[in-house]
Amino acid sequence: MSDTVLSNRIYGAPGRRALTAEQVIRLTGLTILTLMIGAAVFGPMLLAYGAQEIVCQPFATPSAAHLLGCNDAGQDILAGVLTGGRISLSVGVVTALLTTALATLVAVGAAYYGGLTDQLAMRVVDVIMSLPFLPLVIVLGTFLGASLPVQVLVITLVMWAQPVRELRSQVLSLRSAEHVEAARAMGGGFAWIARKHLLPDLAPLIVPQFVRVAHNAILIESSLSFLGLGDPLRKSWGTILFHANARTAFLTESWVWWILPPGIAIALAVVAFALMGYGIGDDKTPRADRNARALDDVEKEPSDGILSLQHVSIAYRTGQGTVPAVRDVSLELRQGELLGLVGESGSGKSTLGMSLLRLLPPAGKITGGGVWLDGENLFSAEDARLRALRGSRIALVPQSAMNALNPVRTIGWQISEALRIHGRQGGAAQVARLLQLVQIDPSRAAAFPHELSGGMRQRVVIAIALANDPKVLIADEPTTGLDVLVQAEIMALFAHLRTRLGIAIVFITHDLPLIAAEADRLAIMEKGVIVETGTPGDLERNASHPHTRALFASVPRLHAPRIWQRGPHAGDRILTLENVSMSFNAGFAARLRGARPVHALRGVSVELRRCEVLGLVGGSGSGKTTVARLSLGQYAPDNGAVLFDGKPLHRASGTPVHMIFQDPYQSLSARMSVMEAVAEPLRIAGRTCKPADIATALRDVHLPDDNVFLNRRVGSLSGGQRQRVAFARARITRPQVILADEPTSMLDQSIRLEILNLLEDMRRDLGTSILFITHDIVLARHFCDRVAVMRDGVVVELGQADDVALNPVHEYTSRLIEAVEHPSSARIS
């Protein structure tokens, strides 16, 4: 866990958004640069003579007529500095525009297409970056001649490589983002995706690259001109310095007004650009909260728990004022207890969890109450004491293991760092002990995070949290995004650890079935308030609060009557995979890199009938997603055939297949308006999209269709609203087949059934066939007509949903069912 940092947010009067420190700095730079550009453009017009005119005595000292005096030729130095600003600033801006445009084009194209294109582009970048910078500039400038176009060309050729490397890394990340994958799944090509998704998302990085190149270009132009490689017929700040040096200005008193003004102008322009680029792209970076000052200590009420929360209240500052997030929460955590803190999105559960370590976002503020760890109030602890407690007596297991781990450090180094932060020995023996504790072979200490599976990465994060033997563990959604078998392994690991170490755990989650099977007690949270606490069994049988009853009622049970009752489906086949095999890293280039082939699918044969819901069930790596990509036409199989209506599938023939992705927060671009998001598939296909059609699609998924909602940004919607927008985007295309890839796994428990009802509406109203991809075999049993269970690229069981779920034949199917019913009994592999 990184140390806390001081928030730079500056808050003004309630209800008004004050400028941040970064914005003040950037505004200062913009003001300086605007004044300089104004002086360069309009300044020479205000003078009575030009920069090349002889208007005074050589070496004349400053006077009212000539504020900076004159050079050895009798030319006014002020006129030269103002006129030279036009050239120097123009070279900087024009070069920055050309360099940034070239770098962006190369980075986007290379990263998007990948493969040989990317490799060739990066090798050219490596060659250019390995050459000595200044000598290369001088050689090119000498060879091509002295002129402004040559200067711009030389600087562009030398400076484009570094931005390419930085921008490419971001494009690689964006290319795999779900909203980009969604656009590709809808048939979007490179031009559409680059224009609508990559470039807008890349803008926060493009702008600082432009600023950086601009101020470097001014310095390079000045250096070239000072060395005599500038345009001798045009004045710039560099040529002024060249002539001053050539004419021995340093040997006379005239250097003070002849050399200093252009030198100061160069420095001021560089500083202005640097200030403008300060902090750009960092505004959305999460920061820890120091609570500028700790709360005054409050009197502790009697408690026998190792962790005691008493009357905790937290609020967030917003542009509309202060909004309460947690209100008067009191909880007790006993030694060795597993407490499940259950709540939906926006309930305040994660805010409450992060407040226990005083790691709230900058806008968050603890407004009351206290948290006592072994009798010590964390809310009133000084910063140094708080740093000592974090990781040693109370530790955090964050939600996303991949984001929590440093991608360029081995897992052994990162575990060792957690020990060294608290002054303990971080040698190989200690690292091996912690890896063994979380059931990882110590030989994997040299592995990097990307070389581990999702479950192993989560175990590494747990090992880091346990490194200093804490008494309390805060686990914030540690199983979200993992498949059911890995979830079960992580839950089994938590059960093992608290039995072996006697550690107390606060487990924050929205997955009620998962935590209800393991927790000693549950605390149900709604709208910032703990509405009910008790054992899982008592709450399920005798819940007094409506929200608690609604949560338990929304959980499908394996042996309960089917929620969706349908008649038998004997329709024609609409989508067929016939003996399909698919491998990755099987090409010649991959083998040269030492990559081993990965057999994603091996002889898979499944068929989807008209108006049918076919469930595709399996864990991570089973091949489910590969089947979906093949069904979209994004991949071509190595062997076998993918048929649509009995003919080979071709995406160019329209949009007969549409995909709904797992994470509504990622599969829709937060920048887009609701109207743009819903209309995107039709616009990609070149079809007319009428506002009335968009409104109808929104009504069909039970969303507002007024102008206010249509113009709302997707980023302002809740998870449930976003997934409904994704369904509206699907409905508007009237697809014949829907590929639903875990469409409810990231959503709150109470709205999962509502979202599945929307799929059922599409099946009934539009005659759509649905391939329902999930790791939850219980949910598949209720929603699907037939179920195909996949493991390691093979269909191991296929049949009617009730037959497969209630009377499994294959051992792997039984393991999936056991993982859902009894998570902690899962085998830790």
Buried (B, 14 or more C-beta within 10 A) or exposed (E): BEEBEEBBBEBEEEEEBEEBEBBBBBEBBBEBBEEBBEBBEEBBEEBEBBBBBEBBEEBBBBEEEBBBBBBBEBBBBBBBBBBBBBBBBBBBBBBBBBBBBBBBBBBBBBBBEEEEBBEEBBEBBEEBEEEEBEEBBBEBBBEBEBBBEBBBBBBBBBBBBBBBBBBBEBBBEBBEBBBBBBBBBBBBEEEBBBEBBBBBBBEBBBBBBBBBBBBBBBBBBBBBBBBBBBBEEBBBBBBBBBBBBEBEBEEEEBBBBBBEBBBEBBEBBBBBBBBBBBBBBEEEEEBBBBBEEBBEEBEEEEBEBBBBBBEBBBBBBEEEEBEBBBBBBBBBBBBBBBBBBBBBBBBBBBBBBBBBBBBBBBBBBBBBBBBBBEEEBBBBBEBEEBBBBBBBBBBBBBBBBBEBBEEEEBBBBBBBBBBBBBEBEBEEEBBBEBBEBBBBEBEBBEBBBEEBEBBBBBBBBBBBBBBBEBBBBBBBBBBBBBBBBBBBBBBBBBBBBBEEBEBBBBBBBBBBBBBBBBBBBBBBBBBBBBBBBBEBEEBBEEBEBEBBBEBBEBBBEBEEEEBBEBEEBEEEBBBBBBEBBBBBEBEEEBEEEEEEEBBBBBBBEBBBBBBBBBBBBBBBBBBBBBBBBBBBBBBEBBEBBBBBEEEEBEBEEEBBBBBBBBBBBBBBBBBBBBBBBBBBBBBBBEBEBEEEBBBBBBEBBBBBBEEEBBEBBBEEBBBBBBBBBBBBBBBBBBBBBBBBBBBBBBBBBBBBBBBBBBBBBBBEEBEBBBBBBBBBBBBBBBBBBBBBBBBBBBBBBBBBBBBBBEEBEBEBBEBBBBBBBBBBEBEEE
